[in-house]
Amino acid sequence: MRITLIPGTFDKQGPDHYNCGEPVCIEDMLAHCPGELAVKDGDKTIACMSACTKFRTEAYCCTGAHQPREKCVKKDWPVDYPSTFKHYCPDAYSWAYDDATSTFACHGKPYTGYEVTFCPK
C-alpha cells in the first residue's frame, strides 16, 4: 500500500519528516509478518494484524492495568511485535502509544488530500 499527498492541497510547515511526509516501508511487511499475526488466503499472507487485534490482551492493547502510556511498555510484552513492524516499516503505527515515530500531520488548504494505492503495479 502506498500513501501519497496530493500536490497543492497542503502547506508544509518546516523540515520535520512527519510534517507532510510520507510513511515508508523498506520491504513488504506481508513477507515478514509473524506467522501468528498473518491473515491468510490459502498459502498467501494478505494482511498482518497488530498484536492487540489478534490477542486482545490488556498488555498488547494498552488497556486495564496497562494504561496510561507509562504503564504500557512494549519491552515487557511476551513478544515485542512492534520491533518487527518498525524494522520493515519504520513509519508504521503498530501499537497504541507509537505516536513519537509514526504520526504524520499536514496543514491543509483548507483540507489535505491523500491518495491511497492498495495494489501498486
N, C-alpha and C positions, 0 to 999 in steps of 0.2 A: 504494500500500500504506500502511496506517495501522497504527501500533503504539501501543496504549494500555495503561496499567496497570489492573489490576482493583482497584477500591476495597476497602480493608480487608485487602489481602494484603501490605502493606508499611509500614515506618516511615520517613518522610522525615527525614534527618539533616542539617539545615542548608539554607541558601538556594541552594546551588550548582545551576545549571541541569542539570548532569549527574547530580545526586543525585536519583533518582526522577523525572527529567524525561522528556519525550517527544521523540524525534527529529522534526525538522521539515524539510519541503521547501517552498520558497516557490512552486515551479512543478513541473509534471510533468516529471521528468527524462527520460522517454522521448521527449518532444517536442524535447529539446535534446541528445540523445545524439550524440556524434561519429559520423559515418557508419561509420567503420571499427570501432567498438565495438558498433554496433547489431546486434541479433539480429532478423531479420525473419520475418514470416509474410506472404508476398506483399509488399504495399507497406507493411504496418503494422509499426512497431517494437514488439516485445513484450518486449524485455529490453535492458539496456545492460551489457555486460561491463566488467570492470576491464581496464586495460592488461596486467596480469600474466596474467590468464586468456586474453586474446586473443593476445598476442605471445610469452609465455613466455620473456622475456629476463631475464638476471640483473639488469639495471638496473631494469626495471619490477617484478620480483618481489623485489627486495632480497635476492638470494642471491649466492653466489660472491664475487666481488671487491666486491660492493656490500652486504656486510654487515660489521659490525653497523650499527646505526642511524646512526652518524656517517658512514658511507660511502654510505648510501642517501639521496641528496639529490635530491628531485624537480625542483628547478630545473635540474639537469644532464641531465635526461631529454631525448630527442629532441622529445617533445611533453609539455607539463605537463597531462596529463589530470585530475589531482586538482583543479586550479583550476576546471575546468568543473563537476565534481561539486559542489564547495564553493559555487560561485556559486548553483546552483539548489537544492541540498540541503546547507545549511551543517553539518548534524549527521551527514552520511553518512560512513561509514568506507570510504574508497575506495583505500587503499594500505596497505602493511604497517606503517608506523610512524605512522599517523594517530591515535594514542591521545589526544593532548592535546586534540583538539577533537571527539572522536567516541565516547568510551567512556562509556556510561551504566551506572550501578550503583544498586542499591536493596537495602536491608536488609529481608529478608522476615520474615514472622511465621508460620511459620518459612520459608516459601517465597514469593517474589514471583511474582504471577500477571500474565501479559501476554495481551492479546487482539490477534491479528494479523488484519487485514482485508485480503484481497488484492484484492478488487473492490468498493470502496466505491461506493455509488449516488450 
